[in-house]
Amino acid sequence: MCFICKRIEMIKNGENRFFVKELETGYVVIGDHQHFKGYTLFLCKEHKSELFELNDTFKQKYFEEMTLVAKAVHTAFGAEKMNYELLGNGETHLHWHLFPRKSGDLGNYGNCGKGPVWWYPMEKMYDDENCPDDTQLENMKSKLLKELDILIS
């Protein structure tokens, strides 16, 4: 079973503390590491590697829901700009990385502090100091869920 499928199983079993909300085509989860405050993932319910493998109806709904999640992240975490990533090189199960961006979030990295999140050193981005504690995580989940519920209702 792939890593994303394992995370989805944890959601279904009530064991994924990062889970925020189930949508028709996927699951919204807060990222394990939060250098970019509000970093969220949208995990596809179907185990597919490529967008073109999804049937057209599901694919359209998946895009629509991903953009709703992005808008909710933008609002909940006060983003100045959103970054969207759907790479699949490490984990081939379709999943979106949604990064709320703010001025200066790269520090001294990149061109004048501007650029893709991947310019920030991975060892710093995934440092344990960027893992939210239980209180921070619940606060983030609450903010995001509130915005999702407004957009979906």
C-alpha positions in Angstrom: 0.0 0.0 0.0 1.4 3.4 -0.9 2.1 6.2 1.6 -0.9 8.3 0.6 -3.2 5.2 0.7 -1.9 4.5 4.2 -2.7 8.1 5.2 -6.2 7.7 3.8 -6.7 4.5 5.7 -5.7 6.3 8.9 -8.4 8.9 8.1 -11.0 6.3 7.6 -9.9 4.7 10.9 -10.0 8.0 12.8 -6.2 7.8 13.3 -4.9 10.8 11.2 -4.6 13.8 13.5 -3.9 16.1 10.4 -7.3 15.3 8.8 -9.6 18.3 8.3 -12.5 17.3 6.0 -13.6 14.7 3.5 -14.9 16.0 0.1 -16.4 14.1 -2.8 -13.1 13.5 -4.6 -10.5 13.7 -1.8 -9.4 14.4 1.7 -8.1 17.7 3.1 -5.2 17.4 5.6 -2.9 19.9 7.2 0.7 19.2 6.3 2.9 17.5 8.9 5.5 20.4 8.7 4.5 24.0 8.7 7.3 26.3 7.7 4.8 27.7 5.3 2.0 28.3 7.8 -1.2 26.7 6.6 0.5 24.2 4.2 -2.3 21.8 3.2 -2.7 18.7 1.1 -5.6 17.5 -0.9 -5.4 13.7 -1.3 -7.2 12.1 -4.2 -9.7 9.3 -3.2 -8.7 7.3 -6.3 -5.2 5.7 -6.4 -4.0 7.1 -9.7 -0.6 8.4 -10.8 -1.7 10.9 -13.5 -4.5 13.3 -13.9 -5.3 12.0 -17.3 -6.1 8.6 -15.7 -9.1 10.0 -14.0 -12.5 9.9 -15.8 -13.6 13.3 -17.0 -16.4 13.8 -14.5 -14.3 12.9 -11.5 -11.3 15.0 -12.9 -13.5 18.1 -13.2 -14.9 17.7 -9.7 -11.3 17.0 -8.3 -10.1 20.3 -9.9 -13.1 22.2 -8.6 -12.7 20.9 -5.1 -8.9 21.5 -5.1 -9.6 25.2 -6.0 -12.1 25.4 -3.2 -9.6 24.0 -0.7 -7.0 26.5 -2.0 -9.4 29.4 -1.5 -10.2 28.2 2.0 -6.4 27.9 2.8 -5.8 31.4 1.3 -8.5 32.9 3.5 -7.9 30.9 6.7 -4.1 31.6 6.7 -4.0 35.1 5.2 -2.0 34.2 2.1 -0.7 36.8 -0.2 -0.3 34.2 -3.0 -1.0 30.5 -3.3 1.4 27.9 -4.7 0.0 24.7 -6.2 2.1 21.5 -6.6 1.1 18.2 -8.0 4.4 16.4 -8.6 4.1 12.7 -7.8 7.8 11.9 -8.1 8.1 10.6 -4.6 4.5 9.4 -4.0 2.8 8.7 -7.2 -0.7 8.7 -5.7 -2.3 12.0 -6.9 -2.2 14.7 -4.2 -2.0 18.5 -4.3 0.4 20.5 -2.1 -1.2 23.9 -1.4 1.2 26.4 0.0 -0.1 29.8 1.3 2.7 32.2 0.7 3.6 35.5 2.4 6.4 38.0 1.7 9.7 36.9 3.2 8.7 33.3 3.9 11.8 32.1 2.1 14.1 34.2 4.3 17.4 34.8 2.5 16.9 32.0 0.0 15.9 32.4 -3.6 16.0 35.6 -5.6 15.4 38.5 -3.1 13.3 36.1 -1.0 10.9 35.3 -3.9 10.6 31.9 -5.6 9.1 28.5 -5.3 8.9 26.8 -1.9 11.4 24.2 -3.1 14.1 26.9 -3.0 13.9 26.8 0.8 16.3 24.2 2.1 14.5 20.8 2.6 16.3 20.1 5.9 14.9 23.3 7.3 11.4 22.9 5.8 11.1 19.4 7.2 12.8 20.1 10.5 10.9 18.8 13.5 10.6 22.4 14.8 8.1 23.0 12.0 5.7 20.3 13.3 2.7 21.9 14.9 1.9 20.9 18.5 -1.6 19.6 19.3 -2.9 23.1 20.2 -1.5 24.7 17.0 -2.8 21.9 14.9 -6.3 22.1 16.3 -6.3 25.8 15.8 -5.2 25.4 12.1 -7.7 22.7 11.5 -10.5 24.8 13.0 -9.7 27.8 10.9 -9.5 25.8 7.7 -12.7 23.8 8.4 -14.6 27.0 9.1 -13.6 28.4 5.7 -14.3 25.1 3.9 -17.7 24.9 5.4 -18.5 28.5 4.3 -17.4 27.8 0.7 -19.2 24.4 0.5 -22.5 25.4 2.1 
